[in-house]
Amino acid sequence: MTKEAKSHILIVDDDRQIRAMLARFLADHAMRVTQAGDGEQMFKALEAGRFDVIVLDVMMPGDDGFTLCRKLRSTNTIPLILLTARNSETDRVVGLELGADDYVTKPFNPRELLARIRAILRRAGAPATAQRLASATYQFAGWTLDTSRRSLVSPQGALTDLTTGEFDLLVAFVEHPQRVLNRDQLLDLARGRVSLAFDRSIDVQVSRLRRKIESDPNAPARRA
């Protein structure tokens, strides 16, 4: 019997004690952990290895987490959790607009972060987790969505990058055509867990998705 691959988590935080604490905790729960103290170390780690989830602190010297999130999303779609002491809804919306998949505020219980990581791993189909989606291909308005490859191809044949949250949201729509889905239904269908009181996250994800698939996001032909 082959041993299942451990999910690989990249923790990016300038606080060495927080990094070490999270590394020990996640390692105790069968996860492989790499640590980075700033953006430069983060990108070096990304060049050297493959990761299933990035936990990124917002309040760091130099490039903060929002800046690093923007840079990261210009090149890849690795699931990303922002970790920060900033608790305003505006900051959370900014983080989600930049492409974060989730947002955890300090102080936090490590078990909560572990639960968020596991939820993202389930949705992303990372190693050591079962595939949630059956292999299927959907077509709409010239677009092609392949759930087995987790890919979206435009009518022009170009591959369109989607974050984990955007992909799961689009799958929820194509699997329930001609239906009006309210926010609670989308939270259950797209995120695979009960809302944690930040329902506006779905609004942000819908907005981001529209900008990627609509010719005019302000007058969408496909409505949520």
C-alpha positions in Angstrom: 0.0 0.0 0.0 1.4 3.4 -0.9 1.4 6.1 1.6 -0.9 9.1 0.9 0.8 12.3 0.0 0.6 14.9 2.7 -0.9 18.3 1.8 1.8 20.9 1.6 1.1 24.2 3.3 3.2 27.4 2.9 3.0 29.8 5.9 4.0 33.4 5.2 4.3 35.6 8.3 7.0 37.9 9.6 6.3 36.7 13.2 8.6 33.8 13.8 6.7 32.5 16.8 3.4 32.4 14.9 5.1 30.6 12.0 6.7 28.0 14.4 3.4 27.5 16.3 1.4 26.9 13.2 4.1 24.7 11.7 4.0 22.4 14.7 0.3 22.4 14.9 -0.3 21.5 11.3 2.5 19.0 11.3 0.7 17.3 14.2 -2.3 17.0 11.9 -0.5 15.2 9.2 0.4 18.2 7.0 3.8 19.1 5.5 4.7 22.8 6.2 7.2 25.2 4.7 7.8 28.6 6.4 8.5 32.0 4.8 9.1 35.3 6.6 8.4 37.7 3.8 7.3 38.0 0.1 10.8 37.3 -1.2 11.1 34.0 0.7 7.5 33.1 -0.3 8.3 33.4 -4.1 11.6 31.5 -3.6 9.6 28.7 -1.9 7.1 28.7 -4.8 9.9 28.4 -7.3 11.3 25.4 -5.4 8.2 23.4 -4.6 4.5 22.7 -5.0 2.0 23.8 -2.4 -1.7 23.0 -1.8 -2.6 26.1 0.3 -0.8 29.3 1.2 -1.5 31.0 4.6 -0.5 34.6 4.1 -0.3 37.3 6.8 -1.5 40.8 5.7 0.4 43.0 8.2 4.0 42.6 7.2 6.9 45.0 6.6 7.8 45.7 2.9 5.1 44.2 0.6 2.1 43.5 2.7 -0.2 40.6 2.2 -2.6 42.4 -0.1 0.3 43.4 -2.4 1.7 39.8 -2.3 -1.8 38.4 -3.0 -2.1 40.7 -6.1 1.3 39.6 -7.4 0.6 35.9 -6.7 -2.7 36.0 -8.5 -1.0 37.4 -11.6 0.8 34.1 -12.0 -1.1 31.3 -10.4 -4.3 30.2 -8.6 -2.9 28.3 -5.5 -5.6 28.4 -2.8 -4.9 31.3 -0.4 -6.0 32.2 3.1 -5.3 35.7 4.4 -4.3 35.8 8.1 -4.6 39.3 9.7 -5.5 41.4 12.7 -7.5 43.7 10.5 -11.1 42.8 11.0 -13.1 45.4 9.0 -15.4 44.2 6.3 -13.7 46.6 3.8 -10.4 44.8 4.4 -12.0 41.4 3.9 -13.7 42.5 0.7 -10.3 43.9 -0.6 -8.7 40.6 0.2 -11.3 38.6 -1.6 -11.3 41.0 -4.6 -7.6 40.4 -4.9 -8.2 36.7 -5.2 -8.0 35.3 -1.6 -10.1 32.2 -1.0 -10.7 32.8 2.7 -9.9 35.3 5.5 -9.0 34.5 9.2 -8.6 37.2 11.8 -6.2 37.3 14.7 -6.4 36.3 17.4 -7.5 32.9 16.2 -7.8 29.3 17.3 -5.4 27.1 15.3 -8.2 24.6 15.0 -10.3 27.1 13.1 -7.5 27.7 10.7 -7.1 23.9 10.3 -10.8 23.6 9.5 -10.5 26.4 6.9 -7.5 24.7 5.3 -9.2 21.3 5.2 -12.3 22.9 3.7 -10.2 24.4 0.9 -8.4 21.2 0.3 -11.7 19.3 -0.1 -12.9 21.9 -2.6 -9.6 22.0 -4.5 -9.2 18.2 -4.6 -5.7 18.3 -3.1 -3.6 15.2 -2.3 -5.0 12.9 0.4 -8.6 14.1 -0.3 -11.3 12.5 -2.4 -12.4 14.3 -5.6 -15.8 15.9 -4.9 -16.8 16.5 -8.4 -17.4 13.7 -11.0 -15.7 14.2 -14.3 -17.9 16.3 -16.5 -17.7 18.9 -19.2 -20.1 21.8 -19.4 -20.6 24.3 -22.3 -22.3 27.6 -22.2 -22.2 30.6 -24.5 -19.1 29.2 -26.2 -17.3 28.6 -22.9 -16.1 25.1 -21.9 -15.8 24.1 -18.2 -14.0 20.8 -17.5 -14.4 19.7 -13.9 -11.9 16.9 -14.0 -9.2 19.2 -15.3 -10.6 22.2 -13.3 -10.2 24.3 -16.4 -12.3 27.0 -18.2 -11.7 27.7 -21.9 -13.0 30.8 -23.5 -14.9 30.9 -26.9 -11.6 31.9 -28.4 -9.8 28.8 -27.1 -7.9 30.6 -24.3 -7.5 29.0 -20.9 -9.0 31.3 -18.2 -7.4 31.2 -14.7 -9.9 30.8 -11.9 -9.3 30.7 -8.2 -10.7 27.8 -6.2 -13.6 29.9 -5.0 -14.4 31.1 -8.5 -14.2 27.6 -10.0 -16.6 26.2 -7.4 -19.0 29.0 -7.8 -19.1 28.5 -11.6 -19.7 24.8 -11.1 -22.6 25.6 -8.8 -24.1 27.7 -11.6 -23.6 25.3 -14.4 -24.9 22.3 -12.4 -28.1 24.2 -11.6 -29.1 25.9 -14.9 -32.1 28.1 -15.2 -32.4 28.4 -11.4 -32.2 31.5 -9.2 -29.8 30.6 -6.4 -29.8 32.8 -3.3 -26.7 33.6 -1.3 -27.2 30.9 1.3 -27.6 28.3 -1.5 -24.4 29.5 -3.2 -22.5 29.3 0.1 -23.6 25.7 0.5 -23.0 24.7 -3.1 -19.9 26.6 -3.9 -18.0 26.6 -0.6 -19.1 23.3 0.8 -19.6 24.6 4.3 -22.0 26.8 6.2 -21.5 30.5 6.0 -19.4 32.0 8.8 -21.2 35.3 8.9 -19.3 36.9 6.0 -21.9 36.4 3.4 -20.7 39.2 1.2 -17.8 37.0 0.2 -20.2 35.4 -2.4 -21.0 38.8 -3.8 -17.3 39.5 -4.3 -16.7 36.1 -6.0 -19.7 36.6 -8.3 -18.3 40.1 -9.3 -14.8 38.6 -10.0 -16.3 35.8 -12.0 -18.4 38.2 -14.1 -15.3 40.2 -15.0 -13.7 37.0 -16.4 -16.6 35.6 -18.4 -18.8 38.6 -19.3 -18.0 41.0 -22.2 -19.7 43.7 -20.2 -19.7 42.9 -16.4 -21.9 45.9 -15.7 -24.6 44.4 -18.0 -24.2 40.7 -17.6 -25.9 38.3 -20.0 -25.6 35.5 -17.4 -27.2 36.5 -14.1 -26.6 35.1 -10.6 
